[in-house]
């Protein structure tokens, strides 16, 4: 894929030009052959981002469910606090679902016969920055 941004712009233009939302035209993105190492990195990044977001809540899905039940038991249903607690729970459940889906995808890819250990390797830290001098950056 030489220019992913251009491909996505073309697909967006195709969707905008569609006469109805019920009949979606074929998109170029759908016709690409997936690159398995790229897929591994994408799933790994998705899992890591969602996992870190879940940690920011400071509680688990089960704890949030118990909190909602406590609110309900105290008669605090249909209040702003109860609705906010439900929204938080729904966000947490959605993120947990994405995390499990990404893990299942990674597990599935790791069992493919044509995958090598190098293709499954994903760094824990970002790639080191390359130092570029000002002259070569201008060229």
N, C-alpha and C positions, 0 to 999 in steps of 0.2 A: 504494500500500500504506500504509494508515493506521497499523496496529499490527502490525509484523512479529513482535514477541515473542509477542503473543496468538495470531497465526496458527500460529507454531511450537509453542506450548503445546497448541493444539487438535490439531495433527497428531500430537504426541507422545501425547496422550490417545487418539487414534484408533489409533495403533500399539499402545499398551498394551492396548487393548480387543480387538485382533485375536485370533482364536481360534488361529491358527497362524502361524508365521513364514514358511511357504511361500506363503501367500496374503496379500499386503500390500494393504490397502484403498487406494483412491484418496485422495491427500492434497491439501489445498488448495494447498500450495506448488507442486505439480506443475501446477496449473491456471492459475497466474499467467502473464500475458503478460510476457515479459522486456522490461525497459527497456534498450535498447541502450547508452545512455551509462552507466547503472549497471553494466552488464556489462563495459564497457571499464574502468571504474575498479576493479571487482572483480578482473578478470584482471591489471591492472597491479599492484595491491597484492599479489596472490598471487605474481606473478613477482618483485617486489621483495623480499618476505619470504624466499622460497626462495633467491634469489640471495645475499642477505646471510647466510643460514644456511650456504650452501655455502662462502662465503668464510671463515667461522669455523673450518672444518676445517683450513685452512692447507695443503691439498694438493688435487690434482685426483683424479678418479676413476682416471685412468690411473696416477698415482703410487701410489694406494692398492692398485691391482691388482698393481703391481710389488712393493710391500712384502709383500703376501700370498704372491706367488710366491717372494720371497726367504726368507720364513719357511718355506715348504714345502721349498724347496731345502736349507735348513739342518736339515731334519728336525723342525721345530717345528709339525707339524700336530696337530690335535686337542688343542691346549693352550689355556689361558685367553687368552693373547696372540693366538693365531691366530683363535679364535672372536670376540674383541673386534674384531680387524681386519676380519673378515668382516661383523660387524654394522655397523661404521662404513661399509664399502663399500656395503652394502645401503641404508643411510640416504642416503648420497650419491647413489646411483643413483636412488633414489625421488625425491629432491628435484630431481635433474637432469631426470627425466621430467616432473615437475609444471611445472618452469620451461619446458621445451620445449613442453608442451601449452598453457601460458598464452601463450607467444609465438606459437604457431600460431593460437590463438584471436584474439589481437590483430591478427595479420596478416589473418586471414579477415574480421574486422569492419571493418578499414580499407579493404577492397575492396568493401564493400557500397555500392550506389548512393545509398541514402538517408541515409548518414552524412555529417555535416558536420565540417569541421575542429574546430569548437568542441566537438562531442560526443566527439571523439577526444582532446581535450586533457586531460592529467592533470598536476597540479602536481608538481614535484619536491620541494617542501617543504610541510608542513602549512599549512592556512589560518591566517591570523593570528588570534590570540585577540581577541575583542571585549571591550573593557573595559566592565563592567557595574557601575554603582554599587549600593551596598547597598540603597537604597530600591526601585529598580526590580526587584531580584532577589527582594525579599520579596513584591511584588505578584503 
